[in-house]
Amino acid sequence: MLNVFSGVLTAAWDLMLEMSPYLLLGFLAAGILNFLIPKDKIYKHFAGNNFKASFKAALFGVPLPICSCGVIPVAAYLRDKGAGKGATVSFLSSTPTTGIDSILATYSLLGPLFAIIRPVAALFAGIFGGTLTNITENSHKPQKNLYSEGHSCSSCSTEKASSPGIMAKIKNVFSYAFFDLVGDVGKWIVLGILIGSVIGFLIPGNIIEKYLGTPWLAYPLMLLVSIPMYICATGSIPIAASLILKGMTPGAGLVFLIAGPATNVATLSFTGGKLGKKTLLMYLFSIVTTAVLFGLLLDLIWTLSGKDMSLLTKSMQMLPHGVKITSALLLSGLLINALMHKIIIKPKGSKLDGNGKIKIYKIPDMTCDHCTKTIKNAVKEIPGIISSEVFLPEKQLKLTGEFDENAIFAVINKAGFKIEKNMEK
């Protein structure tokens, strides 16, 4: 038993060594990208049910470091600002499938071929899904946004503040890159590394090669597993890499890397509820079709290359071992900090005070820090609210004051989340 535990930890550390330098570089690039992209300029290009809007939404979505749960409030905001259904679906499809951080991490474990074909597939999925939706939809009437004024979520803000100084800008870049973003995807990276290390150490390669070595069985199985589950674009990489190295067809790995981050129960529920069942079918069809087509293309390229493993595994051999160790230790510290922050912060007991009642609401769709920021900003303008606290692990919203409960339900639903009956304390 001790040998198994030691072997799994060793395999996990090896994965950390390979991924950490590129992950840190990717997080930094994402922080810079988050600061530089003028989101208020981007949103205005998404209006209308036309190919141009869908193409722009897909193109902007590919590099953005937003996960499949964080993309929900952003998509809801886009829709309410006047984006067409096609552009909204395009953004939903391309954004969580990849990002600047996951592109670099993909190269670290899966080599140049995957690193190139994955963002291309994400772009295609967005354009394809948006175009299908445009064809099936006749028109779209922009809806009034109940909370756009003052909305300042780090993922989807259009609010213009006074220009900060150079040191404040640098601080914002690093804060978003190594705290906000690591906090969003940290547990999924850890989970992905642990699952990948278990697969790599414990599961015999001949079993995976026998059952997952051909597309006809591997593709449907990967779709069945990945469509309902939540896994981020970066956290899915070590799982796919371990399966491929054990004998699974590379195309099936790409199917998992596309369908896993792009779809999950929360995203499907949001798409069906916000955009309609017909749009949900177009969205799901575009993701599945893209995953299978690009999986087959990848397998064909790999076969024609003589199954050259250097295309799938060549990565950071040129980096000094000291750089890898330093990066792994630094990333481990950031991940531990993010996980401890989520574990330690708990909602405290509530009592009536002189300022009004305290009510706690359950928000089951809340899954990341982007969600918490969006929810806090959605409710802060409601009259009568004195204070608000959001607790991610418990999926709870605690409000203090005297306010209209119907307004709470309205703005939370408008933000793309479900909200359940409150508990008065």
HELIX and SHEET records of a PDB file:
HELIX    1   1 LEU A    2  LEU A   36  1                                  35    
HELIX    2   2 LYS A   39  TYR A   43  1                                   5    
HELIX    3   3 LYS A   44  PHE A   46  5                                   3    
HELIX    4   4 PHE A   51  GLY A   61  1                                  11    
HELIX    5   5 VAL A   71  ASP A   80  1                                  10    
HELIX    6   6 LYS A   85  SER A   94  1                                  10    
HELIX    7   7 ILE A  100  THR A  136  1                                  37    
HELIX    8   8 ILE A  166  SER A  175  1                                  10    
HELIX    9   9 TYR A  176  ASP A  180  3                                   5    
HELIX   10  10 LEU A  181  LEU A  202  1                                  22    
HELIX   11  11 GLY A  205  LEU A  212  1                                   8    
HELIX   12  12 PRO A  215  SER A  226  1                                  12    
HELIX   13  13 ILE A  237  LEU A  245  1                                   9    
HELIX   14  14 PRO A  250  ALA A  262  1                                  13    
HELIX   15  15 VAL A  265  LEU A  275  1                                  11    
HELIX   16  16 LYS A  277  LEU A  304  1                                  28    
HELIX   17  17 SER A  310  THR A  313  1                                   4    
HELIX   18  18 HIS A  321  ILE A  344  1                                  24    
HELIX   19  19 ASP A  369  VAL A  379  1                                  11    
HELIX   20  20 GLU A  405  LYS A  414  1                                  10    
SHEET    1   A 4 ILE A 385  PHE A 391  0                                        
SHEET    2   A 4 GLN A 396  GLY A 401 -1                                        
SHEET    3   A 4 LYS A 357  LYS A 362 -1                                        
SHEET    4   A 4 GLU A 420  GLU A 424 -1                                        
END                                                                             
